[in-house]
Amino acid sequence: MDDQQRRAITTISTREVYRNAWMSVIEDEIVLPDGTPGIYGYVQRADFVLVIPEENGGFHLVEEYRYPIKRRSWSFPQGSAVAPTRDDEARTELAEETGLRAEELRFLGRLDNSHGLSTQSMHVFVATGLTPGETAREATEQDMRQKWVSRADFEQMILRGDVTDASSVAAYGLYQMRL
């Protein structure tokens, strides 16, 4: 059985409902396997990179105000950068947000960001051999802070609810499995 045969939902039509520079909202007219008609809305967004900057038994984190959740949030550096390759994107995001330059960058894997809501995936990297430098943060990252935490402290931050970014927690799970 191929992917087409396994598809449970048939798409009848697709229309773009909204678009801006970062995303578009799509609404599909669909038919379920039992013949029931319906609609399905989702967000199309570019994939992004997430970098785990590993050093001295711990990690460098960034914290910034996240408008959709109306509060500050700790996470691993992440974002979309216009670069020729995912490796270049990861190096760019790391340098922009933390000022760190990585001697080595290792790809851990690709994860779907929110597979029931969005087309977006993240590409997870571990950066090592870090050298400090100047940041080049975007205007929306003006309030960004950075700190190094031990691995044990990072895990406690997750358990306390200080790190609630699902992408960072998922990337850390992938990191642990790849050790």
ZIHU-V723142 format. One record per pair of residues at least 4 apart in sequence whose ideal C-beta (glycine too) atoms are under 7 Angstrom apart, sorted by the first residue. I is the first residue (numbers start at 1). J is the second residue. D is the distance in Angstrom with one decimal. If there is no record, write none. Layout:
<<I & J & D> <I & J & D>>
//
This chain:
<<1 & 5 & 4.6> <1 & 6 & 5.7> <3 & 7 & 6.7> <8 & 33 & 5.1> <9 & 30 & 5.0> <9 & 32 & 6.1> <10 & 30 & 6.5> <10 & 31 & 4.5> <11 & 28 & 5.2> <11 & 30 & 5.8> <12 & 29 & 4.3> <12 & 30 & 6.4> <12 & 31 & 6.2> <13 & 28 & 6.9> <13 & 29 & 4.5> <14 & 26 & 6.2> <14 & 28 & 5.0> <15 & 27 & 5.6> <16 & 24 & 5.4> <16 & 26 & 6.0> <17 & 25 & 4.6> <17 & 26 & 6.8> <17 & 27 & 5.1> <18 & 24 & 6.6> <18 & 25 & 4.3> <19 & 24 & 4.2> <22 & 45 & 6.8> <23 & 43 & 5.4> <23 & 44 & 6.4> <23 & 45 & 4.7> <24 & 44 & 4.8> <25 & 41 & 6.5> <25 & 43 & 5.8> <26 & 41 & 6.8> <26 & 42 & 5.6> <26 & 44 & 5.8> <27 & 39 & 5.7> <27 & 41 & 4.8> <28 & 39 & 6.7> <28 & 40 & 4.8> <29 & 39 & 6.0> <30 & 38 & 5.2> <30 & 39 & 6.6> <30 & 40 & 5.2> <31 & 35 & 6.4> <31 & 37 & 5.5> <32 & 36 & 4.4> <32 & 38 & 6.3> <42 & 117 & 6.0> <42 & 118 & 6.1> <42 & 119 & 6.7> <43 & 117 & 6.2> <43 & 118 & 4.4> <44 & 119 & 4.9> <45 & 118 & 5.8> <45 & 119 & 6.7> <45 & 120 & 4.1> <46 & 80 & 5.0> <47 & 120 & 6.0> <47 & 121 & 4.7> <47 & 122 & 6.8> <47 & 123 & 6.4> <48 & 78 & 5.9> <48 & 79 & 5.7> <48 & 80 & 4.6> <48 & 120 & 6.8> <48 & 122 & 5.3> <49 & 78 & 6.5> <49 & 86 & 6.0> <49 & 89 & 4.6> <49 & 90 & 4.4> <49 & 93 & 5.6> <49 & 122 & 6.9> <49 & 123 & 5.0> <49 & 125 & 6.4> <50 & 76 & 5.4> <50 & 78 & 4.0> <50 & 122 & 5.1> <50 & 124 & 5.2> <50 & 167 & 5.6> <50 & 171 & 5.0> <51 & 76 & 6.2> <51 & 77 & 4.9> <51 & 78 & 6.9> <51 & 90 & 5.0> <51 & 93 & 6.0> <51 & 94 & 4.6> <51 & 125 & 5.0> <51 & 127 & 5.2> <52 & 59 & 6.1> <52 & 76 & 5.3> <52 & 125 & 7.0> <52 & 126 & 4.8> <52 & 127 & 6.9> <52 & 171 & 6.1> <52 & 175 & 5.6> <53 & 59 & 6.0> <53 & 60 & 4.0> <53 & 77 & 6.7> <53 & 94 & 6.2> <53 & 98 & 6.3> <53 & 100 & 5.6> <53 & 127 & 4.8> <53 & 130 & 5.9> <54 & 59 & 5.9> <54 & 126 & 5.5> <54 & 127 & 6.8> <54 & 128 & 5.4> <55 & 60 & 6.7> <55 & 130 & 5.1> <55 & 148 & 6.9> <57 & 150 & 5.9> <57 & 151 & 5.8> <58 & 148 & 5.7> <58 & 149 & 5.4> <58 & 150 & 4.1> <58 & 151 & 5.4> <58 & 154 & 6.8> <59 & 76 & 7.0> <59 & 149 & 6.2> <59 & 154 & 5.7> <60 & 98 & 5.5> <60 & 100 & 6.3> <60 & 146 & 6.2> <60 & 148 & 5.2> <61 & 74 & 5.1> <61 & 75 & 6.6> <61 & 76 & 6.5> <61 & 146 & 6.9> <61 & 147 & 5.9> <61 & 149 & 6.0> <62 & 75 & 6.3> <62 & 77 & 5.4> <62 & 97 & 5.2> <62 & 98 & 6.5> <62 & 144 & 5.5> <62 & 145 & 6.9> <62 & 146 & 5.2> <63 & 72 & 5.6> <63 & 73 & 6.6> <63 & 74 & 4.7> <63 & 144 & 6.9> <63 & 145 & 4.7> <64 & 72 & 6.5> <64 & 73 & 6.9> <64 & 141 & 5.9> <64 & 143 & 5.8> <64 & 144 & 4.3> <65 & 72 & 5.2> <65 & 143 & 5.5> <66 & 71 & 6.7> <66 & 73 & 4.8> <69 & 73 & 6.7> <73 & 164 & 6.4> <73 & 165 & 5.7> <74 & 157 & 6.4> <74 & 162 & 5.8> <74 & 163 & 4.9> <75 & 163 & 6.8> <75 & 165 & 3.9> <75 & 167 & 7.0> <75 & 168 & 4.4> <76 & 168 & 4.7> <76 & 171 & 6.1> <77 & 93 & 5.4> <77 & 94 & 5.4> <77 & 97 & 4.2> <77 & 98 & 5.6> <78 & 93 & 6.4> <78 & 167 & 6.3> <79 & 93 & 4.9> <81 & 89 & 4.4> <81 & 92 & 4.0> <81 & 93 & 5.3> <83 & 88 & 3.5> <83 & 89 & 4.3> <83 & 92 & 5.3> <84 & 88 & 5.4> <86 & 90 & 6.3> <86 & 123 & 4.9> <87 & 91 & 6.5> <87 & 105 & 5.7> <88 & 92 & 6.1> <89 & 93 & 6.3> <90 & 94 & 6.3> <90 & 105 & 5.8> <90 & 125 & 4.3> <91 & 95 & 6.3> <91 & 102 & 6.2> <91 & 105 & 6.4> <92 & 96 & 6.0> <93 & 97 & 6.1> <94 & 98 & 5.9> <94 & 100 & 5.5> <94 & 102 & 6.0> <94 & 127 & 5.5> <95 & 99 & 6.5> <95 & 100 & 6.6> <95 & 101 & 5.9> <95 & 133 & 6.6> <95 & 136 & 6.7> <96 & 135 & 6.4> <96 & 136 & 4.7> <96 & 137 & 6.0> <97 & 135 & 6.5> <97 & 137 & 6.4> <97 & 141 & 6.6> <97 & 144 & 6.4> <98 & 135 & 6.6> <98 & 146 & 5.3> <99 & 132 & 5.8> <99 & 133 & 4.7> <99 & 134 & 5.4> <99 & 135 & 4.3> <100 & 130 & 4.6> <100 & 131 & 6.9> <100 & 132 & 6.2> <100 & 133 & 6.9> <101 & 130 & 7.0> <101 & 131 & 4.7> <101 & 133 & 5.5> <102 & 127 & 3.6> <102 & 128 & 6.6> <102 & 129 & 6.1> <102 & 130 & 5.9> <103 & 128 & 6.7> <103 & 129 & 2.6> <104 & 128 & 4.8> <104 & 129 & 5.0> <105 & 125 & 5.3> <105 & 127 & 5.4> <106 & 125 & 6.5> <106 & 126 & 4.8> <107 & 125 & 5.7> <108 & 124 & 4.3> <108 & 125 & 6.5> <108 & 126 & 6.1> <108 & 174 & 5.1> <108 & 175 & 6.2> <108 & 178 & 5.3> <109 & 124 & 5.6> <109 & 174 & 5.5> <110 & 121 & 5.3> <110 & 123 & 5.3> <111 & 121 & 6.5> <111 & 122 & 5.4> <111 & 124 & 6.6> <111 & 170 & 5.6> <111 & 174 & 6.8> <112 & 121 & 5.3> <113 & 118 & 5.8> <113 & 120 & 4.3> <113 & 121 & 6.1> <113 & 122 & 5.4> <113 & 167 & 6.5> <114 & 118 & 4.6> <122 & 167 & 5.6> <124 & 171 & 4.5> <124 & 174 & 5.6> <126 & 175 & 6.4> <137 & 141 & 3.8> <137 & 142 & 6.6> <137 & 144 & 5.6> <149 & 153 & 4.2> <149 & 154 & 5.0> <149 & 157 & 6.7> <150 & 154 & 7.0> <151 & 155 & 6.6> <152 & 156 & 6.5> <153 & 157 & 6.3> <154 & 158 & 6.8> <155 & 159 & 6.5> <156 & 160 & 6.0> <157 & 162 & 4.0> <157 & 163 & 4.5> <158 & 163 & 4.8> <158 & 169 & 5.9> <163 & 168 & 5.9> <163 & 169 & 6.6> <165 & 169 & 6.7> <166 & 170 & 6.0> <167 & 171 & 6.1> <168 & 172 & 6.3> <169 & 173 & 6.7> <170 & 174 & 6.6> <171 & 175 & 6.2> <172 & 176 & 6.5> <173 & 177 & 6.6> <174 & 178 & 6.2>>
//
